[in-house]
């Protein structure tokens, strides 16, 4: 019984930690990344909304690139407010 309780606590802790991760999202056909706290559907929708505001086009999330974004000749980084940034590093 004690082992089961410990297992439940560990699994619950991993689920909470997993939801708290921050992600930088990529979009199909766009050369931007939007970095937002979280990586659930709400975060994905918020990132897509920022992308649409910035580009003026419909944006579809194609994946994530972890918790950092570095501006380059082919990538532009935006924060959750839609402000362009040279480098974004989110806490996991």
C-alpha positions, 0 to 999 in steps of 0.5 A: 500500500505504501509503495502504491501511495509513493507511486501515485505521488510521483506520477502526480508530481510529474504531471504537474511539472510537465504542464508547467513547462514553457515552450517556444512554438514553431508555425507551418509556413512561418519563420517566427517562434513564439515563446509562452509559458506552458505547452498545453492547448491553451498555450498553443492557442495563445502562441498561435494568436500572437503569430496571427497578430504579428503576421496578419495570417492564419497560423498553425503550430507545427511543433516546439523548439524547447524553451529558448529562441535565438533570433537569426537570419531565418528565425524571428522570436516573439514573446507572449505579448507579441514583442520581438526579442533577440533572445528568449529563454524561458524557465522550465 
